[in-house]
Amino acid sequence: MVFKRLQHNYKEIFEMRKWIKMLPLLAAILSISAVAHAVDKPSVIRFVVPGYVPEKASPTQLLFTVVWEQNLLQQEFAKDGIRIERILTKQAGPGVNEAFANGKADFGQCGDFPLTVGRAGGLKTKLILGQENGSTTYIIARAGSGIRSIQDLKGKRVGYQKGTNSQPAIIKILALNGLTLNDIKSVNVTNADASASLVAGTIDALLTGYDRPLVHQGVAVDVYNNAKQDYDSRGKNALIVSEDFAAKYPDITKRLVKVFLRAGYYASQEKNRAALNASRAKLGANYTFAVQDWVGQDLKVKFNPLLKKSTVDSYKNLQQFALKNGLIRQGFNVDTWVDTRFQDAALAELGLQNFWDR
């Protein structure tokens, strides 16, 4: 009887010691929670995205357009009295980086290459969610120029915007055809001015996206596209947040990621393909070209936003490519740049943990 009582007492003591050991951890969790609740909410969320047409984002930033058209951000944060400020930059990815460098943006979305350039240059950002995968690069040339293939680009003036996804794309495309940048005359043109430059004859060919109005008008002809290359070797878009904002407002950051996951879920469903192409047309894109651009593409793969291992590896490969080709001066730790906490928490809340391949 005494032995059993002692056994019981020892069990109580053991359990008590176990809980005492956990007290520091519990205290830390409660402390973090208390701080998160104590921090004031931001009065505004500043979101920068490429945009070439007044009041419209670039056709390449489709998920942001879905979010904006459906007022998802405004609806999510209206109850908090938080205003959403949309900043459109004609400078594409470099413009997004400039906004962060000047402290004028909290969130941004653009291509994987400019995001990599920005982080390599010291921008204090976190990569928190993917967006659209496998964007196709097209090369067009002035009608009558005699340019019909990549080989015909030798000695020609080829326009593309440095610092955007077009820069690594042209290097890869040339390499696949046995050429280098030394075989062409590179001309740095912004996406906003590119078409005018081709019409004016200051460039002979141009790297562009699926929207090719000059081809539709008969002013230019298609030369090449990389639609058949795998998704990871082509450009992709992603969502970043400033380190300061994420640290100060973790719950707000998670909620914003949740909004974009809802948009990704919508875009991943085949039944919404026509509506998505209609949205692209509203951004100024040619509807027929928009439809053709996605032929044979699985939307659930194209709009898988998860920062899964293969996606993170593609950023590591892109960094090594940029270093090898002198596009950035120094590397950085991709694993510490990527922050999946917000993605994982939002997926759990939405019940979408198993919707996309991971």
C-alpha positions as CSV (number, residue, x, y, z in Angstrom):
1,M,0.0,0.0,0.0
2,V,2.8,2.4,1.0
3,F,4.7,1.3,-2.1
4,K,1.8,2.1,-4.4
5,R,1.3,5.5,-2.7
6,L,5.0,6.3,-3.3
7,Q,4.7,5.2,-6.9
8,H,1.8,7.6,-7.3
9,N,3.7,10.4,-5.7
10,Y,6.7,9.8,-7.9
11,K,4.5,10.0,-11.0
12,E,3.0,13.3,-9.8
13,I,6.5,14.7,-9.2
14,F,7.7,13.4,-12.7
15,E,4.7,15.0,-14.4
16,M,5.3,18.3,-12.5
17,R,8.9,18.4,-13.5
18,K,8.0,17.8,-17.1
19,W,5.6,20.7,-17.1
20,I,8.2,22.9,-15.3
21,K,10.6,22.2,-18.1
22,M,8.0,23.3,-20.6
23,L,7.3,26.6,-18.9
24,P,10.0,28.6,-20.7
25,L,8.6,27.4,-24.1
26,L,5.1,28.2,-23.1
27,A,6.1,31.6,-21.8
28,A,7.9,32.3,-25.1
29,I,4.8,31.3,-27.1
30,L,2.6,33.5,-25.0
31,S,5.0,36.3,-25.2
32,I,5.1,36.2,-29.0
33,S,1.3,36.0,-29.1
34,A,1.1,39.0,-26.8
35,V,3.5,41.1,-28.9
36,A,1.7,40.2,-32.1
37,H,-1.6,41.4,-30.5
38,A,0.0,44.5,-29.0
39,V,1.5,45.8,-32.3
40,D,-0.8,48.3,-34.0
41,K,-2.2,47.3,-37.4
42,P,-0.8,49.2,-40.4
43,S,-3.0,51.9,-41.7
44,V,-2.1,50.9,-45.3
45,I,-0.6,48.0,-47.2
46,R,1.5,49.1,-50.1
47,F,1.7,46.6,-53.0
48,V,3.9,47.2,-56.0
49,V,3.4,45.4,-59.3
50,P,4.5,45.9,-62.9
51,G,1.9,47.8,-64.9
52,Y,2.3,49.4,-68.4
53,V,-1.2,50.5,-69.1
54,P,-2.7,53.3,-67.0
55,E,-4.6,51.8,-64.0
56,K,-3.9,48.3,-65.2
57,A,-1.3,45.7,-64.0
58,S,0.8,44.0,-66.6
59,P,-0.8,41.0,-68.4
60,T,2.0,38.9,-66.9
61,Q,0.7,39.6,-63.4
62,L,-2.6,37.7,-63.7
63,L,-3.1,36.5,-60.1
64,F,-2.8,40.0,-58.9
65,T,-5.4,41.0,-61.4
66,V,-7.7,38.3,-60.2
67,V,-7.2,39.5,-56.6
68,W,-7.8,43.1,-57.7
69,E,-10.8,42.5,-59.9
70,Q,-12.6,40.5,-57.2
71,N,-11.7,43.0,-54.5
72,L,-10.3,40.2,-52.4
73,L,-7.7,42.4,-50.6
74,Q,-10.1,45.2,-49.9
75,Q,-12.7,42.7,-48.6
76,E,-10.1,41.0,-46.4
77,F,-8.8,44.1,-44.7
78,A,-11.9,46.4,-44.8
79,K,-13.0,45.3,-41.3
80,D,-9.6,46.4,-40.0
81,G,-9.7,49.8,-41.6
82,I,-6.6,49.0,-43.6
83,R,-6.3,50.7,-46.9
84,I,-4.7,48.9,-49.9
85,E,-2.4,51.0,-52.0
86,R,-1.6,49.6,-55.5
87,I,1.6,50.9,-57.0
88,L,2.0,50.3,-60.7
89,T,5.5,50.5,-62.2
90,K,6.4,50.8,-65.9
91,Q,9.9,49.6,-65.1
92,A,8.6,46.0,-64.4
93,G,10.8,44.0,-62.0
94,P,13.5,46.6,-61.6
95,G,10.8,49.1,-60.6
96,V,9.5,46.7,-58.0
97,N,13.0,46.4,-56.6
98,E,13.4,50.2,-56.6
99,A,10.2,50.6,-54.6
100,F,11.5,48.3,-51.9
101,A,14.9,49.9,-51.9
102,N,13.2,53.3,-51.3
103,G,11.0,51.9,-48.5
104,K,7.9,52.6,-50.5
105,A,6.5,49.0,-50.7
106,D,5.5,46.3,-48.2
107,F,4.6,43.6,-50.7
108,G,5.5,43.1,-54.3
109,Q,5.0,40.7,-57.2
110,C,7.2,40.2,-60.3
111,G,9.5,37.8,-62.1
112,D,11.9,35.4,-60.4
113,F,15.0,37.0,-61.9
114,P,14.4,40.6,-60.7
115,L,13.5,39.2,-57.3
116,T,16.8,37.3,-57.2
117,V,18.7,40.4,-58.4
118,G,17.0,42.5,-55.6
119,R,17.9,40.0,-52.9
120,A,21.4,39.6,-54.2
121,G,21.7,43.4,-54.1
122,G,20.9,43.5,-50.4
123,L,17.1,44.1,-50.3
124,K,15.6,42.9,-47.1
125,T,12.8,40.8,-48.4
126,K,11.3,37.4,-47.8
127,L,10.0,35.1,-50.6
128,I,6.6,34.0,-49.3
129,L,4.6,32.5,-52.1
130,G,4.8,31.5,-55.8
131,Q,2.4,32.8,-58.4
132,E,2.4,31.8,-62.1
133,N,4.9,29.2,-63.3
134,G,6.4,28.7,-66.8
135,S,5.8,32.1,-68.5
136,T,6.5,31.8,-72.2
137,T,9.0,34.1,-73.8
138,Y,8.4,35.1,-77.4
139,I,10.9,36.7,-79.9
140,I,9.3,38.8,-82.7
141,A,11.0,40.7,-85.5
142,R,10.0,43.5,-87.8
143,A,8.2,42.3,-90.9
144,G,10.5,42.4,-93.9
145,S,13.6,42.2,-91.8
146,G,14.5,38.7,-93.1
147,I,14.7,37.4,-89.5
148,R,13.0,34.0,-89.4
149,S,15.1,32.0,-86.9
150,I,17.4,32.5,-83.9
151,Q,20.4,32.1,-86.2
152,D,19.1,35.1,-88.2
153,L,19.6,37.3,-85.1
154,K,23.4,37.3,-85.6
155,G,24.6,40.9,-85.8
156,K,21.1,42.2,-85.3
157,R,19.8,44.7,-82.7
158,V,17.7,42.7,-80.2
159,G,15.7,44.5,-77.6
160,Y,14.9,43.3,-74.1
161,Q,14.8,44.9,-70.7
162,K,17.8,44.1,-68.5
163,G,17.0,43.1,-65.0
164,T,13.8,41.3,-66.0
165,N,13.1,37.7,-66.8
166,S,14.0,38.5,-70.4
167,Q,17.7,38.8,-69.6
168,P,18.3,35.2,-68.6
169,A,15.8,34.1,-71.2
170,I,17.8,35.5,-74.1
171,I,21.0,34.0,-72.9
172,K,19.4,30.6,-72.6
173,I,17.7,30.8,-76.0
174,L,20.9,31.8,-77.7
175,A,22.8,29.0,-76.0
176,L,20.3,26.4,-77.2
177,N,21.1,27.6,-80.7
178,G,24.8,27.7,-80.4
179,L,25.0,31.5,-79.9
180,T,26.0,34.0,-77.1
181,L,25.2,37.6,-76.4
182,N,28.4,38.5,-78.3
183,D,26.7,37.3,-81.5
184,I,23.9,40.0,-81.2
185,K,23.7,43.7,-80.4
186,S,21.7,43.9,-77.1
187,V,19.5,47.0,-76.7
188,N,18.0,47.7,-73.3
189,V,14.4,48.7,-73.8
190,T,11.6,48.8,-71.2
191,N,8.5,46.7,-71.9
192,A,6.5,50.0,-72.1
193,D,8.7,51.3,-75.0
194,A,9.6,48.1,-76.7
195,S,6.9,48.1,-79.4
196,A,7.5,51.7,-80.4
197,S,11.2,50.9,-80.7
198,L,10.5,48.0,-83.1
199,V,8.2,50.1,-85.2
200,A,10.7,53.0,-85.3
201,G,13.4,50.6,-86.5
202,T,15.8,51.3,-83.6
203,I,15.7,47.5,-82.9
204,D,15.3,44.6,-85.3
205,A,13.9,42.0,-82.9
206,L,12.3,42.0,-79.5
207,L,11.8,39.6,-76.6
208,T,8.2,39.9,-75.3
209,G,5.4,38.0,-73.6
210,Y,2.4,36.3,-75.2
211,D,0.7,39.6,-75.9
212,R,2.1,40.6,-79.4
213,P,-0.1,43.4,-80.9
214,L,2.5,44.2,-83.6
215,V,2.2,40.6,-84.9
216,H,-1.6,40.9,-84.8
217,Q,-1.3,44.1,-86.8
218,G,1.1,42.6,-89.3
219,V,3.9,44.9,-88.4
220,A,6.0,42.1,-86.9
221,V,6.4,38.3,-87.3
222,D,6.9,35.5,-84.7
223,V,10.4,34.1,-84.7
224,Y,10.6,31.9,-81.7
225,N,9.0,30.9,-78.3
226,N,10.1,28.6,-75.5
227,A,6.6,27.2,-74.7
228,K,7.9,23.6,-75.0
229,Q,10.6,24.0,-72.3
230,D,9.8,22.7,-68.8
231,Y,8.2,25.1,-66.3
232,D,11.2,25.3,-64.0
233,S,13.6,26.4,-66.8
234,R,11.2,29.3,-67.8
235,G,10.3,32.4,-65.9
236,K,7.9,32.5,-63.0
237,N,6.4,35.1,-60.8
238,A,6.4,35.2,-57.0
239,L,5.3,37.3,-54.0
240,I,7.7,39.0,-51.6
241,V,7.3,41.0,-48.4
242,S,9.7,43.3,-46.7
243,E,11.4,41.7,-43.7
244,D,10.3,44.5,-41.4
245,F,6.6,44.2,-42.3
246,A,6.6,40.4,-41.9
247,A,8.2,40.7,-38.5
248,K,5.9,43.5,-37.3
249,Y,2.7,42.2,-38.8
250,P,2.9,38.4,-39.1
251,D,-0.9,37.8,-38.9
252,I,-1.5,40.5,-41.6
253,T,1.1,38.9,-43.8
254,K,-0.5,35.4,-43.4
255,R,-3.9,36.8,-44.2
256,L,-2.6,38.5,-47.4
257,V,-0.9,35.2,-48.4
258,K,-4.3,33.5,-47.8
259,V,-6.0,35.9,-50.2
260,F,-3.5,35.0,-53.0
261,L,-3.9,31.3,-52.3
262,R,-7.6,31.7,-52.9
263,A,-6.8,33.4,-56.2
264,G,-4.4,30.6,-57.1
265,Y,-7.1,28.0,-56.3
266,Y,-9.5,29.9,-58.6
267,A,-6.9,30.1,-61.4
268,S,-6.0,26.4,-61.0
269,Q,-9.4,25.2,-62.0
270,E,-10.1,24.4,-65.6
271,K,-13.6,25.7,-65.5
272,N,-12.2,29.2,-65.0
273,R,-9.9,29.1,-68.0
274,A,-12.2,31.3,-70.2
275,A,-12.8,33.8,-67.5
276,L,-9.0,34.0,-66.9
277,N,-8.4,34.7,-70.6
278,A,-11.1,37.4,-70.5
279,S,-9.2,39.0,-67.6
280,R,-6.0,38.9,-69.6
281,A,-7.8,40.6,-72.5
282,K,-9.0,43.3,-70.1
283,L,-5.4,44.1,-69.3
284,G,-4.9,44.9,-73.0
285,A,-3.8,41.5,-74.3
286,N,-5.0,40.0,-77.5
287,Y,-7.6,37.4,-76.6
288,T,-6.7,35.0,-79.3
289,F,-3.0,35.1,-78.4
290,A,-3.9,34.7,-74.7
291,V,-5.9,31.5,-75.5
292,Q,-3.1,30.1,-77.7
293,D,-0.4,30.8,-75.0
294,W,-2.1,28.3,-72.7
295,V,-2.8,25.5,-75.2
296,G,-1.8,22.2,-73.7
297,Q,-1.0,23.8,-70.3
298,D,-2.4,22.3,-67.1
299,L,-3.7,25.3,-65.1
300,K,-3.2,23.4,-61.8
301,V,0.5,23.1,-62.5
302,K,0.8,26.6,-64.0
303,F,-0.8,28.2,-61.0
304,N,0.7,26.0,-58.3
305,P,1.8,28.7,-55.9
306,L,3.6,26.5,-53.3
307,L,7.3,27.1,-52.5
308,K,8.0,23.4,-52.8
309,K,11.5,21.9,-53.0
310,S,11.6,22.0,-56.8
311,T,10.6,25.6,-56.8
312,V,13.2,26.5,-54.3
313,D,15.8,24.6,-56.2
314,S,14.9,26.5,-59.4
315,Y,15.7,29.7,-57.5
316,K,19.1,28.3,-56.5
317,N,19.8,27.3,-60.1
318,L,18.8,30.7,-61.3
319,Q,21.2,32.3,-58.8
320,Q,24.0,30.1,-60.0
321,F,23.2,31.0,-63.6
322,A,23.2,34.7,-62.8
323,L,26.5,34.4,-61.0
324,K,28.1,32.4,-63.9
325,N,26.9,35.0,-66.5
326,G,27.9,38.0,-64.4
327,L,24.3,39.1,-63.9
328,I,24.7,39.5,-60.2
329,R,27.9,40.1,-58.2
330,Q,27.3,38.0,-55.2
331,G,25.1,35.2,-54.1
332,F,22.9,34.7,-51.0
333,N,21.3,31.9,-49.0
334,V,18.1,31.0,-50.8
335,D,16.9,28.7,-48.0
336,T,16.8,31.6,-45.5
337,W,15.2,34.0,-48.0
338,V,12.3,31.6,-48.5
339,D,9.8,31.7,-45.7
340,T,7.0,29.2,-45.9
341,R,5.4,29.8,-42.5
342,F,2.7,32.1,-43.9
343,Q,2.0,29.7,-46.8
344,D,1.7,26.7,-44.6
345,A,-0.5,28.4,-42.0
346,A,-2.8,29.8,-44.7
347,L,-3.1,26.5,-46.5
348,A,-4.2,24.8,-43.2
349,E,-6.9,27.5,-42.6
350,L,-8.2,27.0,-46.2
351,G,-8.0,23.2,-46.1
352,L,-5.9,23.2,-49.3
353,Q,-2.8,21.3,-47.9
354,N,-3.3,18.5,-50.5
355,F,-4.8,20.4,-53.4
356,W,-1.5,21.2,-55.2
357,D,1.5,18.9,-55.7
358,R,4.2,19.6,-53.1
